[in-house]
Amino acid sequence: MGLPAGYVTDFGLPRTGELRALGNGAVSQQAEEALRVLVHSKCPPA
Protein backbone atom coordinates (compact mmCIF):
# COMPACT_ATOMS: atom_id res chain seq x y z
CA MET A 1 0.00 0.00 0.00
CA GLY A 2 3.01 2.27 -0.06
CA LEU A 3 3.21 2.60 3.71
CA PRO A 4 6.53 2.55 5.58
CA ALA A 5 7.75 -0.81 6.89
CA GLY A 6 6.20 -1.58 10.27
CA TYR A 7 3.49 1.09 9.92
CA VAL A 8 0.92 -1.37 11.31
CA THR A 9 2.92 -4.50 12.11
CA ASP A 10 5.27 -3.06 14.77
CA PHE A 11 2.59 -2.74 17.45
CA GLY A 12 2.17 -6.39 18.39
CA LEU A 13 -1.41 -6.61 17.19
CA PRO A 14 -2.84 -9.96 16.08
CA ARG A 15 -3.32 -10.33 12.33
CA THR A 16 -7.01 -9.47 12.57
CA GLY A 17 -6.13 -6.31 14.50
CA GLU A 18 -3.64 -5.28 11.83
CA LEU A 19 -6.24 -5.76 9.11
CA ARG A 20 -8.78 -3.80 11.14
CA ALA A 21 -6.26 -0.96 11.59
CA LEU A 22 -5.73 -0.80 7.84
CA GLY A 23 -9.48 -0.93 7.22
CA ASN A 24 -10.63 0.25 3.83
CA GLY A 25 -7.95 2.90 3.68
CA ALA A 26 -7.07 4.35 0.33
CA VAL A 27 -3.69 3.42 -0.98
CA SER A 28 -1.55 6.38 0.11
CA GLN A 29 0.19 6.81 -3.23
CA GLN A 30 -3.10 6.75 -5.14
CA ALA A 31 -4.74 9.20 -2.74
CA GLU A 32 -1.78 11.57 -3.10
CA GLU A 33 -1.97 11.45 -6.88
CA ALA A 34 -5.75 11.98 -6.84
CA LEU A 35 -5.33 15.11 -4.71
CA ARG A 36 -2.54 16.36 -6.96
CA VAL A 37 -4.77 15.95 -10.03
CA LEU A 38 -7.70 17.69 -8.35
CA VAL A 39 -5.62 20.61 -7.12
CA HIS A 40 -4.05 21.18 -10.52
CA SER A 41 -7.17 20.60 -12.63
CA LYS A 42 -8.65 23.50 -14.51
CA CYS A 43 -12.32 23.17 -13.67
CA PRO A 44 -14.69 26.08 -14.25
CA PRO A 45 -16.07 27.60 -11.05
CA ALA A 46 -19.44 26.23 -9.94
Residue pairs with C-beta under 8 A, 6 or more apart in sequence:
1 22
1 25
1 27
1 28
1 29
2 27
2 28
2 29
3 28
8 18
8 21
8 22
9 18
13 21
26 34
